[in-house]
Amino acid sequence: MTEATVKTPIIRDCGPEGCEVDWLTSRPIETEVDDVLDFTRFAMEQDWGDGLPLIPPTVERVREFLAVGGRYPDELIGVIPPMNTECTVEKIVINAVMAGAPAESLPLICAAVEAICDPRFDIGGLNATTGSVVPLVVVNGPIRDQLGIPYQHGCFGGAPSMATAIGRTLRLLMRNVGGQKLGVSCESVFGNPGRIAGIVLGEWEERSPWAPLAQRRGVPGNAVTVYGAMGTMNILDIDSHSGPEFLESIGRSLAYPGANNFCPSVAFGESMVAINPVWAAIIGRDVPDIMDVQELIWRHSSLPIDAFQKRLADRIVETGRVQADGRVYLTPTPMDVLVFVAGGTGSLHAHGIHSWGTCLSATKGVQ
C-alpha cells in the first residue's frame, strides 16, 4: 500500500478530467467544488469510500467542523494499525465531514478513537482478522440525548439518528487512516453490515436497575465503551417470569460451539448482553446485584465438553479450559460478561453480542 492511500484527502477541484487532491496539512486550498456525486465517484476510485455518498471535505466544512468541535487540529488522538498511522483531530474531522457526522459529535468521536487505539482493544488484530468483527460503541451520560444517540426502540439499527454517521466516521478512519483494505491488510471472510456504519447506541440508564456500564467500569458521566462485536443475535423468551429464568435463557442462548470464544486458540474474551427495560425491571427485582446477574449469565453460557466435536474437544482439553464440573465457559470469569440496558419496551427480547475474542473492550471519558 502506498503512502498516499493512507492519507486523507481534501478536494481542490473536480471537473470532466477528474479531481485534484490536496493532502490536508492545515494550509488553505484555493478553489473547491461541492458536488457529492463527483466526489463520491472519485473517492471510490481512490479506495476512500464505503459505497455510500460522501460529502466533499472542503476546507470550509473542515474549518467549520473544527470551530464547533473545539479541538486543536494537530492534536494526536491515537495510532491506527495496520499502517500505524497517526490519527489527529484533523484527520478525524475530514472523515467525519465525509460521513455526514455533526460537528457537535467530535468529542465523542475522539473518545471512540482513543478507545479503539487502547492496547487492550487490539485494533491491529481487529483490522486484519478473518472474522466479521466491528467496533460497537455504547454511549453513557447526557451526551446521548444531546447528540440524539438511540437507546430505545431500534437502537441497534433502524432508529433514524446521527449515530449512523458517527459510526461511519469510525469505519472510514479505520480504512483511510489505519489502512484497512480487504484482501490486502484485512482478511475478513464475510464482513457484516456493521462494517459500513459501525454500531453506535446508548444505554437507557433511566430504566436500568443498575449503575451505567461506563460508571461500573470506572468512568462516570459522558463516556464511550468500545467492544469488538462479531454481530448481534436476538434472544426471544415469551415464557419466563422471573429474573433467574430470563438470565438462564440469555446464557444458554449465548453458548454454541462455533462462538469465537470457544476456539482453543482464543485464550480469553468477553461477551456482551443488552437487556430491554421490561426484562431489566424483572431481573433487577429478583437479582438486584449486577455481579450476580453476570454470574448467572456466565454459568449458563457454558457447554459440557462432549458438546464439541471430538477433535475440537481434544484441543480444548489441552488448553486446560475444562472446569471441574466438566464444562467449558464462554468467558474466563463472570466479570467478562458486559451487561447494559437498552431497547424498546416490547418485553420479548434481549440482544447477545459475541466477541471476536482477544479484542477487549475499552472505556473512555468524553472530553
C-alpha positions, 0 to 999 in steps of 0.5 A: 500500500502506498503512502498516499492511500493512507492519507486523507484527502481534501478536494481542490477541484473536480471537473470532466478530467477528474479531481485534484487532491490536496493532502490536508496539512492545515494550509488553505486550498484555493478553489473547491467544488461541492458536488457529492456525486463527483466526489463520491465517484472519485473517492471510490476510485481512490479506495476512500469510500464505503459505497455510500455518498460522501460529502466533499471535505472542503476546507470550509466544512473542515474549518467549520467542523473544527470551530464547533468541535473545539479541538486543536487540529494537530492534536494526536488522538491515537495510532491506527494499525495496520499502517500505524498511522497517526490519527489527529483531530484533523484527520478525524474531522475530514472523515467525519465531514465525509460521513455526514457526522455533526460537528457537535459529535467530535468529542465523542468521536475522539473518545471512540478513537482513543478507545479503539487505539487502547492496547487492550482493544487490539485494533491491529488484530481487529483490522486484519482478522478473518472474522466479521468483527466491528467496533460497537460503541455504547454511549453513557451520560447526557451526551446521548440525548444531546447528540440524539444517540438511540437507546430505545426502540431500534437502537441497534439499527433502524432508529433514524439518528446521527449515530449512523454517521458517527459510526461511519466516521469510525469505519472510514478512519479505520480504512483511510487512516489505519489502512484497512483494505480487504484482501490486502491488510484485512482478511475478513471472510464475510464482513457484516453490515456493521462494517459500513456504519459501525454500531453506535447506541446508548444505554437507557440508564433511566430504566436500568436497575443498575449503575451505567456500564461506563460508571461500573467500569470506572468512568462516570458521566459522558463516556464511550465503551468500545467492544469488538462485536462479531454481530448481534443475535436476538434472544426471544423468551415469551415464557419466563417470569422471573429474573433467574429464568430470563438470565438462564435463557440469555446464557444458554442462548449465548453458548454454541460451539462455533462462538469465537470464544470457544476456539482453543486458540482464543485464550480469553474474551468477553461477551456482551448482553443488552437487556430491554427495560421490561426484562431489566425491571424483572431481573433487577427485582429478583437479582438486584446485584449486577455481579450476580446477574453476570454470574448467572449469565456466565454459568449458563453460557457454558457447554459440557465438553462432549458438546464439541466435536471430538477433535475440537474437544481434544484441543480444548482439553489441552488448553486446560479450559475444562472446569471441574464440573466438566464444562467449558465457559464462554468467558474466563470469569463472570466479570467478562460478561458486559451487561447494559440496558437498552431497547424498546419496551416490547418485553420479548427480547434481549440482544447477545453480542459475541466477541471476536475474542482477544479484542477487549473492550475499552472505556473512555471519558468524553472530553 
